[in-house]
Structure formats: C-alpha cells, structure tokens
Amino acid sequence: MRDIKKLIVHCSATPEWKDFDVEDIREWHVKGNGWSDVGYHFIIKLDGTVQDGRPVEKSGAHTFGHNKDSIGVCYIGGMDKDMVEWKDTRTPEQKDSLFNLLMDLKFEYPEAKVFGHKDFTNKKPCPSFNAFSEYEEISNYNESQ
C-alpha cells in the first residue's frame, strides 16, 4: 500500500463544455506521451460522473516529483471555449463530485492534504482555480472533530 500524503487536483486543459472521458485521456497519455496508462487516478466528467483511471495502488503520472505519495484527480475542462485563457469551467455537478471524492479520499488517507497541480509547477495554472485554498477545510479535517 502506498503512503498517500497528497491529493492533487488537475484540469484536463480542454475547452469548456466539451466533454471528454477517461478513455480520451488514456489515449492522450499512452499514445501521445508513451506512458503505460492514464496518468490520473480519477477523472470527473462534466455531468459529475467520477471515472476510475490508473489504479490507486499504482503511482500516477500527473505531477513530476510527487507521484509516489499522491493521488491525481482531474476534472474535464479548465480552458475557455477558444482554448486561449485558463478558466475555472467546473460545472456544479463537477464541483459536487470533486468535493465528495476529496472527502472520501481524505477519510481513506487521513494524513493527505489537498493541492492543485500548480502548487508544484510554474509551467501552467492547472487546475484553473486555487484548489489549495478552496479545499483547505478538507485538508485540515480531522475525524476527531
């Protein structure tokens, strides 16, 4: 079992309102990047459906230098419709699913803290919102409360 310390939120850097799924991302990562599988552990579609990606028991391929002790969660979207500006495009359903998934993961991995991909790189503003501050309450949640 991996020692999970981080729950890292990503966006797919795709245009708002254009839905993709785990199989699309798997194809991008395997065929496009030459990876063995999709890099994220979970993908959240526009309608809030949570799809399984890479098995949680395996290290992801989503945040360079931080894959060993993290779980990668990616929501579909993150760019404006013209793919020019980074934008928080989460639907209400995605917001609900992301919150619930992060809470479930926090219960399973109580030491884990929530971060955004951009907290570990300056190459792109993924996930298009400040996940660290938005989910600070989850990071600080303690079951003994």
Secondary structure, DSSP 8 states (H G I E B T S, - for coil): -----EEEEEE--EETT----HHHHHHIIIIIT--SS-S-SEEE-TT--EEE-S-TTS--SSSTT-STTEEEEEES-EE-TTSSSB-----HHHHHHHHHHHHHHHHHSTT-EEEEGGGS-SS--TTSS-HHHHTHHHHT--TT-
